[in-house]
Amino acid sequence: RDYINNINREHNRSFMKFKSFLFVSSILLVFFILLPYAAVTLNDMVSLPNYSNPRMRFFGIFFFILGIANFFYCTSLFSKFGNGTPIPTEPTKKFFAEGSYKYVRNPIYLGHLSVFLSYFLFFGHILLLFYLLILVIILHFYVVFEEESKLKKRFGREYIRYMKKVPRWLPKF
């Protein structure tokens, strides 16, 4: 009986990892590749402005590397201190406010926005800038009305105290 329970648990863990992989792959494909590509294509189709110069491209590369490095850094914090991942299908088991989470509540999203800013800076298509602005608005409302309410329920007073002490978007040092 224990053997069967262990097999079932291992099967559930494998299924969750596969589900997480599909979730992350879908997000990456849609938001980081397909939608920016659509913005570039539409920008070219309707002949909208394209701002590009070597300095902007340099900063584009810088913000891209910064955003990617930030994601891996924050993911390691989730694993080390929260015993989980930033992926909703495998959330942290406990609340933590370590590393960059001491200064801002949403460093992963800021890293994502850094990547989207890098697209505009590197490629220069104006619709990539509009895409970034739309994502900023969507992320803000998602965080305020969806994510924070779930975190309040999961972590209670500890998270509410954290919200009062640490800003949502702009780091406080």
C-alpha positions as CSV (number, residue, x, y, z in Angstrom):
1,R,0.0,0.0,0.0
2,D,2.8,2.5,0.9
3,Y,4.5,1.5,-2.4
4,I,1.4,2.5,-4.3
5,N,1.0,5.7,-2.4
6,N,4.7,6.6,-3.2
7,I,4.1,5.9,-6.9
8,N,1.0,8.1,-6.9
9,R,2.9,10.9,-5.1
10,E,5.8,10.7,-7.6
11,H,3.3,10.6,-10.5
12,N,1.5,13.8,-9.1
13,R,4.9,15.5,-8.7
14,S,5.9,14.7,-12.3
15,F,2.5,15.8,-13.6
16,M,2.9,19.2,-11.7
17,K,6.4,19.7,-13.1
18,F,5.0,19.0,-16.6
19,K,2.1,21.4,-16.0
20,S,4.5,24.0,-14.8
21,F,6.7,23.5,-17.8
22,L,3.7,24.0,-20.1
23,F,2.6,27.1,-18.2
24,V,6.0,28.7,-18.3
25,S,6.5,27.8,-22.0
26,S,3.1,29.2,-22.9
27,I,3.8,32.5,-21.1
28,L,7.2,32.8,-22.7
29,L,5.9,32.0,-26.2
30,V,3.0,34.3,-26.1
31,F,4.2,37.3,-24.1
32,F,7.9,37.3,-24.8
33,I,8.0,36.1,-28.4
34,L,4.6,36.1,-30.3
35,L,3.2,39.4,-29.1
36,P,6.4,41.4,-29.5
37,Y,6.8,39.9,-33.0
38,A,3.2,40.9,-33.8
39,A,4.0,44.4,-32.6
40,V,7.1,44.6,-34.8
41,T,5.2,43.2,-37.8
42,L,2.3,45.6,-37.4
43,N,4.7,48.5,-36.9
44,D,6.3,47.7,-40.2
45,M,3.0,47.1,-42.0
46,V,1.5,50.5,-41.1
47,S,4.9,52.3,-41.4
48,L,5.0,53.6,-37.8
49,P,8.2,55.2,-36.6
50,N,11.2,53.2,-35.8
51,Y,13.8,54.8,-33.5
52,S,17.1,53.0,-33.5
53,N,20.7,54.0,-32.7
54,P,23.8,52.3,-31.3
55,R,23.3,53.8,-27.8
56,M,19.7,52.6,-27.6
57,R,20.8,49.2,-28.7
58,F,23.5,49.0,-26.1
59,F,21.0,49.9,-23.4
60,G,18.6,47.3,-25.0
61,I,21.2,44.6,-24.5
62,F,21.9,45.9,-20.9
63,F,18.2,45.8,-19.9
64,F,17.7,42.4,-21.5
65,I,20.6,40.9,-19.6
66,L,19.4,42.6,-16.4
67,G,15.9,41.3,-16.8
68,I,17.0,37.7,-17.4
69,A,19.6,37.7,-14.6
70,N,16.9,39.2,-12.3
71,F,14.5,36.3,-13.1
72,F,17.1,33.6,-12.3
73,Y,18.1,35.5,-9.1
74,C,14.5,35.8,-7.9
75,T,13.7,32.2,-8.8
76,S,16.7,31.1,-6.6
77,L,15.2,33.2,-3.8
78,F,11.9,31.4,-4.1
79,S,13.6,28.1,-4.0
80,K,16.0,28.9,-1.2
81,F,13.7,30.8,1.2
82,G,10.1,30.0,0.1
83,N,10.5,26.3,-0.7
84,G,8.8,26.8,-4.1
85,T,8.8,28.6,-7.3
86,P,7.4,31.8,-8.7
87,I,5.2,29.7,-11.0
88,P,1.5,29.6,-9.8
89,T,1.3,25.8,-10.2
90,E,4.2,25.3,-7.7
91,P,4.0,28.3,-5.3
92,T,6.1,28.9,-2.2
93,K,5.3,27.0,0.9
94,K,6.2,29.9,3.2
95,F,6.4,33.7,3.0
96,F,9.8,35.3,2.6
97,A,11.1,38.9,2.2
98,E,14.8,38.3,1.3
99,G,17.1,39.7,-1.3
100,S,15.4,42.2,-3.7
101,Y,12.1,41.4,-2.0
102,K,13.3,43.5,1.0
103,Y,13.1,46.6,-1.3
104,V,10.3,46.0,-3.7
105,R,7.3,43.6,-3.7
106,N,7.4,42.6,-7.4
107,P,11.0,42.3,-8.6
108,I,10.3,39.5,-11.0
109,Y,7.7,41.6,-12.8
110,L,10.1,44.5,-12.9
111,G,12.6,42.2,-14.5
112,H,10.0,41.2,-17.1
113,L,9.3,44.8,-17.8
114,S,13.1,45.3,-18.2
115,V,13.1,42.7,-21.0
116,F,10.1,44.4,-22.7
117,L,11.9,47.7,-22.5
118,S,15.0,46.1,-24.0
119,Y,12.9,45.1,-27.0
120,F,12.0,48.7,-27.7
121,L,15.5,50.0,-27.1
122,F,17.1,47.4,-29.3
123,F,14.7,47.2,-32.2
124,G,13.2,50.7,-31.9
125,H,9.7,49.9,-33.1
126,I,7.3,52.3,-31.5
127,L,4.6,49.6,-31.0
128,L,7.1,47.8,-28.7
129,L,7.0,50.8,-26.5
130,F,3.1,50.8,-26.5
131,Y,3.3,47.0,-25.8
132,L,5.4,47.8,-22.8
133,L,3.0,50.5,-21.5
134,I,0.0,48.2,-22.0
135,L,1.8,45.4,-20.0
136,V,2.6,47.9,-17.2
137,I,-1.1,48.7,-16.9
138,I,-2.2,45.1,-17.1
139,L,0.4,43.9,-14.6
140,H,-0.5,46.7,-12.2
141,F,-4.2,45.8,-12.1
142,Y,-3.4,42.0,-12.0
143,V,-1.1,42.5,-9.0
144,V,-3.4,44.9,-7.1
145,F,-6.7,43.0,-7.7
146,E,-5.6,39.4,-8.1
147,E,-2.2,38.5,-6.8
148,E,-2.1,40.6,-3.6
149,S,-5.6,39.4,-2.5
150,K,-4.4,35.8,-2.9
151,L,-1.2,36.5,-1.0
152,K,-3.1,38.2,1.9
153,K,-5.3,35.1,2.2
154,R,-2.3,32.7,2.1
155,F,0.1,34.6,4.4
156,G,-2.3,36.8,6.4
157,R,-0.9,39.4,8.7
158,E,2.7,38.7,7.8
159,Y,2.0,39.7,4.2
160,I,-0.1,42.7,5.2
161,R,2.8,44.0,7.4
162,Y,5.1,43.5,4.4
163,M,2.8,45.4,2.1
164,K,2.8,48.4,4.5
165,K,6.6,48.3,4.8
166,V,7.8,47.5,1.2
167,P,6.6,49.4,-1.9
168,R,4.9,47.6,-4.8
169,W,6.9,48.9,-7.8
170,L,9.5,51.5,-7.0
171,P,12.2,50.2,-4.7
172,K,12.9,51.9,-1.4
173,F,16.5,51.7,-0.2
